[in-house]
Amino acid sequence: MLDVLVIDDNRSLANIMIMMLEMLGIKGQAAYGSRSGLMSLQQHTPEVVFLDINMPGVDGFEVFSYIRRTPGCEQIPIFIVTSDDQPDTAQRAQKVGATALIIKPVTLDILKTELKTAGLLPA
């Protein structure tokens, strides 16, 4: 079973994503905000991360950079999840090596499609 960490400062959205992942047979854990996400990563290495970008304090791109610098986490697929649909955000996501950019609102179909496209769910 795939092990996923969802990092989002919006508790409701993070919890909804966890419920949708569970509907796909995926074990998910939520971290509410950057600091909580960083602490979770220090305690447990997930197989996949869904990462919000617009969070107070440490933004998602900084968290992304931290994940990539953490031994054992360099190759973890990271899906950037944001409501920011500006072209520069998409370019930055691509530049840092995000697995995919997902624009909120996230649906079950979007999650399923993105995970399949990344080869993390059977086609």
C-alpha positions as a Python dict, from the first residue, in 0.01 Angstrom:
ca = {
    (1, 'M'): (0, 0, 0),
    (2, 'L'): (136, 340, -104),
    (3, 'D'): (231, 567, 189),
    (4, 'V'): (152, 936, 130),
    (5, 'L'): (210, 1256, 326),
    (6, 'V'): (-20, 1552, 258),
    (7, 'I'): (121, 1887, 373),
    (8, 'D'): (-136, 2168, 372),
    (9, 'D'): (-210, 2445, 621),
    (10, 'N'): (-583, 2409, 549),
    (11, 'R'): (-688, 2122, 777),
    (12, 'S'): (-1017, 2060, 596),
    (13, 'L'): (-853, 2029, 256),
    (14, 'A'): (-576, 1807, 391),
    (15, 'N'): (-831, 1579, 559),
    (16, 'I'): (-1044, 1561, 244),
    (17, 'M'): (-736, 1462, 42),
    (18, 'I'): (-658, 1189, 296),
    (19, 'M'): (-1013, 1055, 265),
    (20, 'M'): (-988, 1055, -115),
    (21, 'L'): (-652, 877, -104),
    (22, 'E'): (-800, 615, 127),
    (23, 'M'): (-1079, 562, -127),
    (24, 'L'): (-801, 474, -373),
    (25, 'G'): (-653, 225, -126),
    (26, 'I'): (-368, 456, -28),
    (27, 'K'): (-251, 514, 327),
    (28, 'G'): (-230, 885, 396),
    (29, 'Q'): (-113, 1108, 676),
    (30, 'A'): (-181, 1481, 703),
    (31, 'A'): (56, 1748, 829),
    (32, 'Y'): (-110, 2084, 887),
    (33, 'G'): (140, 2342, 770),
    (34, 'S'): (507, 2365, 682),
    (35, 'R'): (654, 2310, 1024),
    (36, 'S'): (430, 2012, 1094),
    (37, 'G'): (523, 1871, 753),
    (38, 'L'): (894, 1911, 822),
    (39, 'M'): (857, 1740, 1161),
    (40, 'S'): (664, 1453, 999),
    (41, 'L'): (941, 1409, 742),
    (42, 'Q'): (1200, 1386, 1020),
    (43, 'Q'): (1005, 1104, 1184),
    (44, 'H'): (892, 909, 877),
    (45, 'T'): (982, 895, 508),
    (46, 'P'): (670, 869, 291),
    (47, 'E'): (669, 725, -59),
    (48, 'V'): (483, 1027, -202),
    (49, 'V'): (419, 1386, -90),
    (50, 'F'): (132, 1617, -183),
    (51, 'L'): (252, 1966, -95),
    (52, 'D'): (60, 2292, -75),
    (53, 'I'): (264, 2592, -185),
    (54, 'N'): (91, 2891, -29),
    (55, 'M'): (142, 2841, 343),
    (56, 'P'): (229, 3101, 608),
    (57, 'G'): (586, 3112, 734),
    (58, 'V'): (784, 2859, 536),
    (59, 'D'): (627, 2827, 192),
    (60, 'G'): (585, 2504, 0),
    (61, 'F'): (879, 2566, -232),
    (62, 'E'): (1108, 2593, 71),
    (63, 'V'): (963, 2266, 205),
    (64, 'F'): (1019, 2113, -140),
    (65, 'S'): (1384, 2216, -127),
    (66, 'Y'): (1422, 2071, 222),
    (67, 'I'): (1274, 1738, 109),
    (68, 'R'): (1515, 1719, -185),
    (69, 'R'): (1814, 1787, 46),
    (70, 'T'): (1708, 1521, 298),
    (71, 'P'): (1898, 1191, 262),
    (72, 'G'): (1661, 919, 142),
    (73, 'C'): (1405, 1171, 18),
    (74, 'E'): (1580, 1296, -295),
    (75, 'Q'): (1365, 1088, -533),
    (76, 'I'): (1027, 1098, -356),
    (77, 'P'): (754, 1202, -601),
    (78, 'I'): (625, 1542, -492),
    (79, 'F'): (294, 1670, -625),
    (80, 'I'): (250, 2043, -580),
    (81, 'V'): (-108, 2129, -489),
    (82, 'T'): (-214, 2492, -509),
    (83, 'S'): (-495, 2731, -592),
    (84, 'D'): (-239, 2950, -771),
    (85, 'D'): (-292, 2880, -1139),
    (86, 'Q'): (-48, 3145, -1264),
    (87, 'P'): (198, 3044, -1537),
    (88, 'D'): (499, 3141, -1324),
    (89, 'T'): (388, 2896, -1053),
    (90, 'A'): (365, 2617, -1311),
    (91, 'Q'): (708, 2710, -1447),
    (92, 'R'): (860, 2713, -1099),
    (93, 'A'): (702, 2375, -1017),
    (94, 'Q'): (851, 2230, -1334),
    (95, 'K'): (1189, 2392, -1269),
    (96, 'V'): (1221, 2241, -919),
    (97, 'G'): (1124, 1898, -1051),
    (98, 'A'): (773, 1850, -917),
    (99, 'T'): (607, 1530, -1031),
    (100, 'A'): (296, 1730, -1121),
    (101, 'L'): (117, 2054, -1046),
    (102, 'I'): (-241, 2005, -926),
    (103, 'I'): (-470, 2307, -915),
    (104, 'K'): (-728, 2314, -634),
    (105, 'P'): (-999, 2206, -592),
    (106, 'V'): (-865, 1851, -594),
    (107, 'T'): (-1108, 1576, -688),
    (108, 'L'): (-1088, 1200, -661),
    (109, 'D'): (-1060, 1174, -1040),
    (110, 'I'): (-773, 1424, -1049),
    (111, 'L'): (-583, 1236, -776),
    (112, 'K'): (-639, 904, -949),
    (113, 'T'): (-529, 1041, -1289),
    (114, 'E'): (-216, 1211, -1154),
    (115, 'L'): (-109, 904, -956),
    (116, 'K'): (-164, 681, -1261),
    (117, 'T'): (26, 922, -1488),
    (118, 'A'): (318, 913, -1244),
    (119, 'G'): (311, 533, -1245),
    (120, 'L'): (213, 514, -880),
    (121, 'L'): (-123, 345, -942),
    (122, 'P'): (-195, 71, -1195),
    (123, 'A'): (-338, 199, -1522),
}
